[in-house]
Amino acid sequence: QTRHAAQQDVLQYISMFYNSHRLHSYLEYKSLNQYEVETEKLKEVA
């Protein structure tokens, strides 16, 4: 197995178990998905 394939396997494993909808106090009680969308909008405006 190549290094790239191993990295993809690890990323897929983490993605299966990571709760991207959980609210994070560090992100002003926004979900990770919501924070990423808002951050991208700010980058487009700037």
Backbone as a printed PyTorch tensor [residue, N CA C, xyz], in Angstrom:
tensor([[[  0.8500,  -1.1850,   0.0000],
         [  0.0000,   0.0000,   0.0000],
         [  0.8940,   1.2450,   0.0000]],

        [[  0.5740,   2.1720,  -0.8540],
         [  1.3750,   3.3840,  -0.9510],
         [  1.0520,   4.3270,   0.1960]],

        [[  1.9240,   5.2840,   0.3690],
         [  1.7220,   6.2790,   1.4210],
         [  0.4210,   7.0540,   1.1830]],

        [[  0.1670,   7.4240,  -0.0540],
         [ -1.0470,   8.1780,  -0.3850],
         [ -2.3020,   7.3580,  -0.0760]],

        [[ -2.2910,   6.1030,  -0.4170],
         [ -3.4460,   5.2420,  -0.1410],
         [ -3.6780,   5.1160,   1.3600]],

        [[ -2.5940,   5.0140,   2.1210],
         [ -2.7150,   4.9260,   3.5780],
         [ -3.3020,   6.2170,   4.1400]],

        [[ -2.8640,   7.3590,   3.6290],
         [ -3.3980,   8.6400,   4.0910],
         [ -4.8890,   8.7450,   3.7750]],

        [[ -5.2840,   8.2890,   2.6110],
         [ -6.6950,   8.3140,   2.2250],
         [ -7.5240,   7.4170,   3.1390]],

        [[ -6.9910,   6.2570,   3.4890],
         [ -7.7020,   5.3450,   4.3900],
         [ -7.9040,   5.9720,   5.7600]],

        [[ -6.8700,   6.6270,   6.2790],
         [ -6.9630,   7.2720,   7.5920],
         [ -7.9760,   8.4130,   7.5370]],

        [[ -7.9220,   9.2200,   6.4930],
         [ -8.8630,  10.3280,   6.3480],
         [-10.3030,   9.8240,   6.2710]],

        [[-10.5190,   8.7740,   5.5350],
         [-11.8630,   8.2020,   5.4150],
         [-12.3420,   7.6680,   6.7690]],

        [[-11.4620,   7.0160,   7.5140],
         [-11.8180,   6.4750,   8.8240],
         [-12.2200,   7.5980,   9.7780]],

        [[-11.4320,   8.6650,   9.8050],
         [-11.7270,   9.7900,  10.6930],
         [-13.0370,  10.4560,  10.2790]],

        [[-13.2440,  10.6260,   8.9970],
         [-14.4570,  11.2790,   8.5000],
         [-15.7180,  10.5180,   8.8910]],

        [[-15.6230,   9.2120,   8.9780],
         [-16.7830,   8.4010,   9.3490],
         [-17.2250,   8.6710,  10.7790]],

        [[-16.2770,   8.9520,  11.6700],
         [-16.5960,   9.0700,  13.0820],
         [-16.6440,  10.5050,  13.5900]],

        [[-16.1620,  11.4550,  12.8170],
         [-16.1410,  12.8360,  13.2820],
         [-17.5180,  13.4640,  13.1180]],

        [[-18.0060,  14.0660,  14.1550],
         [-19.3280,  14.6890,  14.1300],
         [-19.1740,  16.1390,  13.6790]],

        [[-19.4470,  16.3930,  12.4240],
         [-19.2710,  17.7400,  11.8750],
         [-20.4480,  18.6580,  12.1980]],

        [[-21.4830,  18.1290,  12.8330],
         [-22.6450,  18.9360,  13.1790],
         [-22.6310,  19.3780,  14.6400]],

        [[-21.6650,  18.8650,  15.4190],
         [-21.5840,  19.2320,  16.8310],
         [-21.1930,  20.6980,  16.9490]],

        [[-21.8060,  21.4060,  17.8820],
         [-21.4910,  22.8110,  18.0940],
         [-20.1970,  22.9310,  18.8910]],

        [[-19.3540,  23.8820,  18.4890],
         [-18.0650,  24.0860,  19.1410],
         [-18.0590,  25.4530,  19.8170]],

        [[-17.7470,  25.4850,  21.0990],
         [-17.7160,  26.7620,  21.8070],
         [-16.6450,  27.6740,  21.2320]],

        [[-15.5410,  27.1050,  20.7670],
         [-14.4590,  27.8970,  20.1880],
         [-14.9170,  28.6050,  18.9160]],

        [[-15.8860,  28.0410,  18.2250],
         [-16.3900,  28.6090,  16.9730],
         [-17.6840,  29.3810,  17.2010]],

        [[-17.8240,  29.9470,  18.3910],
         [-19.0190,  30.7090,  18.7650],
         [-20.2780,  29.8530,  18.6610]],

        [[-20.1740,  28.6170,  19.0940],
         [-21.2820,  27.6570,  19.1110],
         [-21.8980,  27.4450,  17.7300]],

        [[-21.0180,  27.2870,  16.7530],
         [-21.4300,  26.9410,  15.3990],
         [-20.8910,  25.5550,  15.0910]],

        [[-21.5550,  24.8760,  14.1770],
         [-21.0250,  23.5890,  13.7350],
         [-19.8300,  23.8550,  12.8330]],

        [[-19.0030,  22.8520,  12.6620],
         [-17.8310,  22.9940,  11.8070],
         [-18.2500,  23.3240,  10.3780]],

        [[-19.3000,  22.6720,   9.9050],
         [-19.7830,  22.9420,   8.5460],
         [-20.2580,  24.3880,   8.3970]],

        [[-21.0150,  24.8580,   9.3660],
         [-21.5230,  26.2250,   9.3160],
         [-20.3720,  27.2270,   9.3620]],

        [[-19.3830,  26.9730,  10.1990],
         [-18.2270,  27.8570,  10.3090],
         [-17.4550,  27.9180,   8.9920]],

        [[-17.2720,  26.7860,   8.3530],
         [-16.5430,  26.7530,   7.0820],
         [-17.2790,  27.5360,   6.0030]],

        [[-18.5970,  27.4100,   5.9490],
         [-19.3830,  28.1440,   4.9510],
         [-19.2450,  29.6440,   5.1820]],

        [[-19.3730,  30.0800,   6.4280],
         [-19.2660,  31.5050,   6.7350],
         [-17.8640,  32.0320,   6.4610]],

        [[-16.8530,  31.2430,   6.7450],
         [-15.4740,  31.6510,   6.4970],
         [-15.2220,  31.8110,   5.0030]],

        [[-15.7430,  30.8970,   4.2050],
         [-15.5820,  30.9900,   2.7510],
         [-16.2740,  32.2420,   2.2030]],

        [[-17.4410,  32.5800,   2.7410],
         [-18.1440,  33.7860,   2.2990],
         [-17.3140,  35.0290,   2.6030]],

        [[-16.6780,  35.0600,   3.7770],
         [-15.8420,  36.2040,   4.1400],
         [-14.6270,  36.3130,   3.2260]],

        [[-14.0600,  35.1840,   2.8410],
         [-12.9070,  35.1950,   1.9400],
         [-13.2950,  35.7370,   0.5690]],

        [[-14.4960,  35.4010,   0.1050],
         [-14.9560,  35.8690,  -1.2020],
         [-15.1650,  37.3780,  -1.2040]],

        [[-15.6450,  37.9160,  -0.0870],
         [-15.9000,  39.3490,   0.0140],
         [-14.5880,  40.1260,   0.0570]],

        [[-13.5960,  39.5690,   0.7290],
         [-12.3120,  40.2720,   0.9060],
         [-11.4910,  40.3500,  -0.3490]]])
